């Protein structure tokens, strides 16, 4: 299974410009030699490009240096040198590019095949066929050398691009739900923190369109301070349209469904108020277990919100859940 990595640092070096040519042409009909040296070619650029097939920054753990090709040297007969070969750095959708030295945001890569130049190639040297430059050369200056390409250090941060995020406290049943509604096969077990990284899955909704859902590892109290790797997980909720808020209604491990619901919402608000305001489909999970019905009645009395009862284990109620998700997504589109 591919290891999920959502942060990386790399260095990029654009290509230097090629040398301008210093040459002369003379034949029987010309009394004086004629400068005919061509310009050097521009150095290659470093370009970051979105690749929808990628879902992790894992490759940057082994390859961290990227260099574009140098521009070709100019030659006689005013021939310009070839442009240097560009270096294409492919990243997943949702990658945020920062300058590692000053922290400036360069670009957020959100669309397939979107690209941005992060290091520009150096200009080529000017050949002596340009008479004004030739005069400068004769006076002692040498503008024939190409210019060095830009060098930068970049910090890459991945924020997954998904329509729906499945959130909940540890052991709420998020992975089991995702495995039922999509082809994703996250690890499922009866202990907390089974999922250690976000998992994407394509989901077909009743309204005959497909969405992407992400299973975000269990958040805990203090997640917005980084507790339990909370900050590493919370960033993947930022770009989702709606949240499926999964609550363990059977009170497994002595948990309190009402407290769990309030704790998670408090963490979302503390992390980023805009995230807490996202549309939610609240789901009462584990309704196949004995304690769930009693807890559901108490939850409805204390929490005034609509919710969808399901059992991710038996798949009971999942069609109703998908219908509710489709309805919320349509509402989201109307508000856009």
Buried (B, 14 or more C-beta within 10 A) or exposed (E): EEEBBBEBEBBBBBBBBBBBBBBBBEEEEEEEEBBBBBBBBBBBBBBBBBBEEBBBBBBBEEEBEBBBBBBBBBBBEBBBBBBBBBBBBBBBBBBBBBBBEEEEEBBBBBEEEBBBBBBBBBBBBBBBBBEEBBEBBEEEEEBBBBBBBBEBEBBBBBBBBBBBBBBBBBBBBBBBBBBBBBEBEBEBEEEBEBBBBBBBBBBEBEEEEEBBBBBBBBBBBEBBEEEBBBEBBBBBBBBBBBBBBBBBBBBBEEBBBBEBBEBBBBBBBBBBEEBBEBBBBBBBBBBBBEEBEEBBEBBEEEBEEEBBBBBBBEBEBBEBBBBBBBBBBEEBEEEE
